[in-house]
Amino acid sequence: AMPPELEPLFRQMHDSAVRVAQRVTTVLGSHDLELAEEIERDDDNLDRLHHETFTATLGGDLTLTPQQVVDVTLLGCYYERFG
């Protein structure tokens, strides 16, 4: 469902979201404020990547089918919300 040209972008989103989830689990037990700040930076990165999905679908050079636009939009939203 995802255009191959956007695979690197979604791989970055995946890596960032997984990193956030792992760090949140650690922070809940450790109350490590430095790690909490890293989570904030990862979240900012996810927000930036999410914005890039809109740029790719609405203003990029890609020619996408309506289904691909919906799939990319939803997948980006799901990763951003998970993170």
Phi and psi in degrees as GROMACS dihedral restraints (atoms count N, CA, C in turn):
[ dihedral_restraints ]
;  ai    aj    ak    al  type     phi  dphi    fc
    3     4     5     6     1   -92.9    20    10
    4     5     6     7     1   133.3    20    10
    6     7     8     9     1   -62.5    20    10
    7     8     9    10     1   137.3    20    10
    9    10    11    12     1   -58.1    20    10
   10    11    12    13     1   -28.4    20    10
   12    13    14    15     1   -65.9    20    10
   13    14    15    16     1   -22.1    20    10
   15    16    17    18     1   -98.0    20    10
   16    17    18    19     1     0.1    20    10
   18    19    20    21     1   -57.5    20    10
   19    20    21    22     1   -44.6    20    10
   21    22    23    24     1   -60.5    20    10
   22    23    24    25     1   -38.0    20    10
   24    25    26    27     1   -63.2    20    10
   25    26    27    28     1   -45.7    20    10
   27    28    29    30     1   -72.6    20    10
   28    29    30    31     1   -27.9    20    10
   30    31    32    33     1   -64.3    20    10
   31    32    33    34     1   -40.7    20    10
   33    34    35    36     1   -64.0    20    10
   34    35    36    37     1   -42.4    20    10
   36    37    38    39     1   -62.3    20    10
   37    38    39    40     1   -42.9    20    10
   39    40    41    42     1   -59.7    20    10
   40    41    42    43     1   -49.8    20    10
   42    43    44    45     1   -60.9    20    10
   43    44    45    46     1   -42.8    20    10
   45    46    47    48     1   -65.5    20    10
   46    47    48    49     1   -43.4    20    10
   48    49    50    51     1   -65.0    20    10
   49    50    51    52     1   -42.4    20    10
   51    52    53    54     1   -64.9    20    10
   52    53    54    55     1   -40.9    20    10
   54    55    56    57     1   -61.6    20    10
   55    56    57    58     1   -43.0    20    10
   57    58    59    60     1   -60.3    20    10
   58    59    60    61     1   -47.3    20    10
   60    61    62    63     1   -60.6    20    10
   61    62    63    64     1   -42.8    20    10
   63    64    65    66     1   -65.5    20    10
   64    65    66    67     1   -41.9    20    10
   66    67    68    69     1   -70.0    20    10
   67    68    69    70     1   -37.0    20    10
   69    70    71    72     1   -62.3    20    10
   70    71    72    73     1   -42.1    20    10
   72    73    74    75     1   -58.6    20    10
   73    74    75    76     1   -42.7    20    10
   75    76    77    78     1   -68.3    20    10
   76    77    78    79     1   -44.0    20    10
   78    79    80    81     1   -62.5    20    10
   79    80    81    82     1   -36.3    20    10
   81    82    83    84     1   -60.3    20    10
   82    83    84    85     1   -32.8    20    10
   84    85    86    87     1   -89.8    20    10
   85    86    87    88     1   -30.2    20    10
   87    88    89    90     1  -101.6    20    10
   88    89    90    91     1   -22.6    20    10
   90    91    92    93     1    57.8    20    10
   91    92    93    94     1    32.3    20    10
   93    94    95    96     1   -75.8    20    10
   94    95    96    97     1   110.7    20    10
   96    97    98    99     1   -68.6    20    10
   97    98    99   100     1   -33.3    20    10
   99   100   101   102     1   -65.5    20    10
  100   101   102   103     1   -40.5    20    10
  102   103   104   105     1   -66.7    20    10
  103   104   105   106     1   -36.5    20    10
  105   106   107   108     1   -62.0    20    10
  106   107   108   109     1   -37.9    20    10
  108   109   110   111     1   -66.0    20    10
  109   110   111   112     1   -36.5    20    10
  111   112   113   114     1   -64.6    20    10
  112   113   114   115     1   -36.6    20    10
  114   115   116   117     1   -62.3    20    10
  115   116   117   118     1   -41.7    20    10
  117   118   119   120     1   -60.3    20    10
  118   119   120   121     1   -41.2    20    10
  120   121   122   123     1   -66.5    20    10
  121   122   123   124     1   -40.8    20    10
  123   124   125   126     1   -62.9    20    10
  124   125   126   127     1   -39.2    20    10
  126   127   128   129     1   -65.1    20    10
  127   128   129   130     1   -40.8    20    10
  129   130   131   132     1   -60.9    20    10
  130   131   132   133     1   -40.2    20    10
  132   133   134   135     1   -63.7    20    10
  133   134   135   136     1   -42.4    20    10
  135   136   137   138     1   -61.5    20    10
  136   137   138   139     1   -40.8    20    10
  138   139   140   141     1   -61.2    20    10
  139   140   141   142     1   -41.9    20    10
  141   142   143   144     1   -64.0    20    10
  142   143   144   145     1   -45.8    20    10
  144   145   146   147     1   -63.7    20    10
  145   146   147   148     1   -38.9    20    10
  147   148   149   150     1   -60.8    20    10
  148   149   150   151     1   -42.3    20    10
  150   151   152   153     1   -61.0    20    10
  151   152   153   154     1   -37.3    20    10
  153   154   155   156     1   -62.9    20    10
  154   155   156   157     1   -30.2    20    10
  156   157   158   159     1   -65.3    20    10
  157   158   159   160     1   -36.4    20    10
  159   160   161   162     1   -68.4    20    10
  160   161   162   163     1   -41.4    20    10
  162   163   164   165     1   -60.6    20    10
  163   164   165   166     1   -41.5    20    10
  165   166   167   168     1   -66.4    20    10
  166   167   168   169     1   -39.1    20    10
  168   169   170   171     1   -83.9    20    10
  169   170   171   172     1   -30.7    20    10
  171   172   173   174     1  -102.8    20    10
  172   173   174   175     1   -26.7    20    10
  174   175   176   177     1  -136.6    20    10
  175   176   177   178     1    10.1    20    10
  177   178   179   180     1   -87.3    20    10
  178   179   180   181     1  -175.7    20    10
  180   181   182   183     1   -89.3    20    10
  181   182   183   184     1    -0.7    20    10
  183   184   185   186     1   -79.0    20    10
  184   185   186   187     1   144.8    20    10
  186   187   188   189     1  -104.7    20    10
  187   188   189   190     1   109.3    20    10
  189   190   191   192     1  -115.0    20    10
  190   191   192   193     1   147.8    20    10
  192   193   194   195     1   -75.1    20    10
  193   194   195   196     1   161.2    20    10
  195   196   197   198     1   -55.8    20    10
  196   197   198   199     1   -38.9    20    10
  198   199   200   201     1   -63.0    20    10
  199   200   201   202     1   -41.6    20    10
  201   202   203   204     1   -64.4    20    10
  202   203   204   205     1   -39.2    20    10
  204   205   206   207     1   -60.7    20    10
  205   206   207   208     1   -45.3    20    10
  207   208   209   210     1   -64.3    20    10
  208   209   210   211     1   -46.0    20    10
  210   211   212   213     1   -61.7    20    10
  211   212   213   214     1   -45.4    20    10
  213   214   215   216     1   -63.8    20    10
  214   215   216   217     1   -42.7    20    10
  216   217   218   219     1   -62.8    20    10
  217   218   219   220     1   -46.7    20    10
  219   220   221   222     1   -66.9    20    10
  220   221   222   223     1   -43.9    20    10
  222   223   224   225     1   -61.7    20    10
  223   224   225   226     1   -43.1    20    10
  225   226   227   228     1   -61.2    20    10
  226   227   228   229     1   -41.6    20    10
  228   229   230   231     1   -64.5    20    10
  229   230   231   232     1   -43.4    20    10
  231   232   233   234     1   -63.6    20    10
  232   233   234   235     1   -43.5    20    10
  234   235   236   237     1   -63.7    20    10
  235   236   237   238     1   -43.2    20    10
  237   238   239   240     1   -63.5    20    10
  238   239   240   241     1   -42.8    20    10
  240   241   242   243     1   -68.6    20    10
  241   242   243   244     1   -39.4    20    10
  243   244   245   246     1   -60.2    20    10
  244   245   246   247     1   -44.4    20    10
